[in-house]
């Protein structure tokens, strides 16, 4: 059972197609201002199928009557992005209140590294920094010039000397160690992109960890685990998790209330204690020590025939 606390009703006012990226401009159906957001915020999008997906807001926070999200179509993903790409202008789309796990920290100088669609949170940060006359630079990584992410939204920055383009197919792949070695004292470092890029970024920054900020995409691969059972000890109830189904969906289908938000192993809102069995951990943010006692049913699987949960 899904526990929905806050929803905002929006309407798709405009759609921008940019290669395999679909940008939605969302407004209130009656043209009222939308709840405010800060640079780096994201929203949960409640799709018609019941899926919930999180997307960064990539518009100017000072523009109060619209939310802008950009979504890359992932053919091998869990279906959320494909469903977004099927939406049409005029469709009603419920979303959550904005939340911010990736805020701008106080500083006078910022370095942003974006891998592909990971540029989206920085698009809400740059207008704020421009108004405050803060220094910033942005490194954008893509395969080639024809695959620049969100090129329409980045149009005004194409010739900006503060934006550095890295095209891997053209022999200009980013060297994260080189970029990090050139950071200035007090500069805040932000990175959003594929998990491999984030791991490289994290591993290089032990000495400046207090200035490093990372945003994960979330686990986005189809679940293909064999069927297994979960036993809810406090409820004295056994539930079958069918092959290819998430543990979280199996719990919801059995009317077991488990709070969840990202469904991608990032927010840890669905973090659940387990008592027996061998889970397959796929979350991206839980502390290693916590995995001895907790799992994330939105993405965790099971490598034993049975799991016992403290529910």
C-alpha positions in Angstrom: 0.0 0.0 0.0 1.5 3.3 -1.0 1.4 6.1 1.5 1.1 9.4 -0.4 1.4 12.5 1.8 1.7 15.4 -0.6 0.9 15.8 -4.3 0.8 18.7 -6.7 -1.4 18.5 -9.8 0.4 19.7 -12.9 -0.3 19.8 -16.6 2.1 19.3 -19.4 2.2 22.7 -21.0 5.0 22.1 -23.5 7.3 19.3 -24.7 10.8 19.7 -26.1 12.3 16.7 -27.9 16.1 16.7 -28.0 17.6 13.5 -29.4 16.6 10.8 -26.8 15.8 13.3 -24.1 12.2 14.6 -23.6 11.8 17.8 -21.6 8.5 18.5 -20.0 7.4 22.0 -18.9 4.8 21.5 -16.2 2.4 24.2 -14.9 -0.6 24.4 -12.7 -3.8 23.6 -14.7 -5.4 26.9 -13.4 -2.2 28.9 -13.8 -1.5 29.3 -10.1 2.1 29.5 -8.9 3.7 26.1 -8.1 5.3 25.4 -4.7 8.7 27.0 -4.6 12.0 25.0 -5.0 15.6 25.7 -4.4 18.5 25.0 -6.8 19.4 21.3 -6.9 15.9 20.1 -6.0 14.0 17.2 -7.5 10.4 16.0 -7.5 8.7 12.6 -7.5 6.6 12.1 -10.7 3.6 9.9 -10.3 3.1 8.1 -13.7 -0.2 6.8 -14.9 0.9 3.2 -14.4 1.5 3.8 -10.7 5.3 4.0 -11.1 7.0 6.8 -9.1 10.2 8.3 -10.5 12.4 11.1 -9.3 13.7 13.8 -11.7 15.8 16.9 -11.1 14.2 20.3 -11.6 16.2 22.0 -14.3 14.5 25.4 -14.5 15.2 28.7 -12.8 14.0 28.6 -9.2 12.9 32.2 -9.5 10.3 31.3 -12.1 7.4 30.2 -9.9 4.8 29.1 -12.4 6.6 26.1 -13.9 8.6 23.0 -13.2 11.0 21.7 -15.9 12.2 18.1 -16.0 14.3 16.4 -18.7 14.1 12.6 -19.0 16.4 10.4 -21.1 14.7 7.4 -22.7 16.2 4.2 -21.4 15.2 1.1 -23.4 16.9 -1.2 -20.9 15.6 0.6 -17.8 12.6 -0.2 -15.5 10.0 1.4 -17.8 9.7 4.8 -16.1 11.5 6.8 -18.7 9.7 5.0 -21.5 6.4 5.9 -19.9 7.4 9.6 -19.6 8.2 9.5 -23.3 4.7 8.4 -24.1 3.2 11.4 -22.3 1.6 14.2 -24.4 1.0 17.9 -24.1 -2.1 18.6 -22.0 -1.7 15.4 -19.9 -2.3 15.8 -16.2 0.8 14.7 -14.2 0.8 14.6 -10.3 4.1 15.3 -8.7 5.4 15.7 -5.1 6.5 18.8 -3.4 10.1 19.6 -4.3 12.8 18.2 -2.1 16.5 19.0 -2.1 19.3 16.4 -1.3 21.8 18.2 -3.6 21.8 21.9 -2.4 24.2 24.6 -3.3 26.5 25.0 -0.3 27.7 28.6 0.6 30.8 29.5 -1.4 32.1 31.9 -4.0 33.3 29.3 -6.5 31.8 26.1 -7.8 32.9 23.2 -10.1 30.2 21.1 -11.7 30.9 17.8 -13.6 28.0 16.3 -15.5 27.8 13.0 -17.3 25.1 13.2 -20.0 21.6 13.8 -18.5 23.4 14.4 -15.2 23.6 18.0 -16.3 20.0 18.6 -15.2 20.5 19.7 -11.5 23.1 22.2 -12.6 20.7 23.9 -14.9 18.8 25.1 -11.8 21.9 26.1 -10.0 23.6 28.3 -12.7 20.8 31.0 -12.8 21.1 31.4 -9.0 24.9 31.7 -9.2 24.6 34.2 -12.0 22.4 36.5 -9.9 24.8 36.3 -7.0 27.9 36.9 -9.2 29.5 33.7 -7.9 32.1 32.0 -10.0 31.4 28.6 -11.6 32.5 26.3 -14.3 30.7 23.3 -15.8 32.3 20.2 -17.4 29.8 18.3 -19.6 30.5 14.8 -20.9 28.8 13.3 -23.9 29.7 10.8 -26.7 29.8 13.4 -29.4 28.5 16.9 -30.4 25.3 15.4 -31.8 24.4 14.0 -28.4 24.7 17.1 -26.2 22.2 16.6 -23.4 19.5 19.2 -23.1 21.0 21.2 -25.9 17.9 23.5 -26.1 18.2 24.4 -22.4 22.0 24.8 -22.8 21.7 27.0 -25.9 22.8 30.2 -24.2 25.9 28.6 -22.8 27.2 26.9 -25.9 30.0 29.5 -26.4 30.5 30.3 -22.7 34.1 29.9 -21.7 33.0 28.6 -18.3 31.5 25.5 -20.0 33.9 22.8 -21.0 32.8 20.1 -23.4 34.2 16.5 -23.4 33.2 14.3 -26.3 34.6 10.7 -25.8 34.2 9.7 -29.4 36.2 12.7 -30.5 39.2 11.9 -28.3 38.3 14.5 -25.6 37.2 12.2 -22.8 37.3 13.9 -19.4 40.2 13.3 -17.1 38.6 13.6 -13.7 42.0 13.4 -11.9 43.2 16.3 -14.0 40.1 18.4 -13.3 40.3 17.7 -9.6 44.0 18.6 -9.4 43.1 22.1 -10.7 40.4 22.9 -8.1 40.9 26.1 -6.1 40.9 26.5 -2.3 37.3 26.6 -1.0 35.8 25.6 -4.3 32.7 23.4 -3.9 32.7 20.3 -6.2 29.5 18.7 -7.6 29.1 15.6 -9.8 26.1 13.9 -11.3 26.2 11.2 -13.9 26.6 7.5 -14.4 27.7 5.4 -11.5 31.1 4.6 -12.9 31.9 8.4 -13.1 30.6 9.0 -9.6 32.8 6.2 -8.2 35.9 7.6 -9.9 35.0 11.1 -8.6 34.5 9.8 -5.0 37.7 7.8 -4.9 39.8 10.8 -5.8 38.5 13.1 -3.2 39.3 11.8 0.2 41.3 14.9 1.2 38.5 17.3 0.2 35.5 15.2 1.0 33.8 18.0 2.9 33.6 19.9 -0.4 32.4 17.1 -2.6 28.7 16.6 -3.4 27.3 13.7 -5.5 23.9 12.9 -6.9 23.1 9.4 -8.0 20.8 8.4 -10.8 19.5 5.4 -8.9 19.4 1.7 -9.9 17.7 1.6 -13.3 18.0 -2.0 -14.5 15.1 -4.4 -14.8 14.8 -6.9 -11.9 15.2 -10.5 -13.1 15.6 -12.4 -9.8 14.1 -15.9 -9.5 10.9 -16.2 -7.4 11.4 -16.3 -3.6 9.5 -16.0 -0.4 9.5 -13.3 2.2 8.1 -14.0 5.7 6.9 -11.1 7.7 7.7 -12.1 11.3 5.7 -9.5 13.2 2.7 -9.9 10.8 3.1 -13.7 10.6 2.5 -13.6 6.9 4.3 -15.2 3.9 4.4 -13.5 0.6 5.7 -14.8 -2.7 7.9 -12.4 -4.8 7.4 -13.6 -8.4 10.3 -13.7 -10.8 11.1 -10.2 -12.2 9.1 -8.5 -9.5 10.5 -6.2 -6.8 10.1 -7.0 -3.2 8.5 -3.6 -2.6 5.8 -4.3 -5.2 5.1 -7.7 -3.8 4.6 -6.1 -0.3 2.3 -3.4 -1.8 0.3 -5.9 -3.7 -0.2 -7.8 -0.4 -1.5 -4.5 1.2 1.6 -4.1 3.4 2.3 -0.5 3.9 5.9 0.4 3.2 6.9 4.0 2.6 8.9 4.6 -0.5 9.9 7.4 -2.7 12.7 7.0 -5.3 12.3 3.3 -6.0 15.9 3.3 -7.1 17.9 2.5 -4.1 18.9 6.1 -3.3 16.6 7.8 -0.8 16.5 4.8 1.7 12.9 5.7 2.7 11.9 2.0 2.3 14.9 0.8 4.3 13.7 -2.4 6.1 15.3 -4.6 8.8 15.8 -8.3 7.8 16.3 -11.1 10.3 17.2 -14.2 8.1 18.2 -14.9 4.6 20.7 -13.5 2.1 19.6 -10.3 0.4 21.2 -9.0 -2.8 22.0 -5.4 -2.1 21.6 -3.0 -5.1 21.1 0.3 -3.3 23.6 3.1 -3.9 23.7 5.0 -0.6 23.4 2.6 2.4 26.4 2.3 4.7 28.2 -1.0 4.3 27.8 -1.8 8.0 24.0 -1.3 7.8 23.7 -3.9 5.1 24.2 -6.6 7.7 20.8 -5.8 9.1 18.9 -3.8 6.5 17.8 -3.9 2.9 16.0 -1.7 0.4 13.0 -3.6 -0.9 12.7 -1.3 -3.9 15.8 -2.7 -5.5 17.2 -5.5 -3.2 16.8 -9.1 -4.3 17.4 -12.4 -2.6 20.0 -15.0 -3.2 18.5 -17.5 -0.8 15.1 -19.1 -1.1 13.6 -17.1 1.7 14.0 -13.8 3.5 12.6 -13.0 6.9 11.7 -9.3 7.4 11.0 -7.5 10.6 7.5 -6.3 9.6 
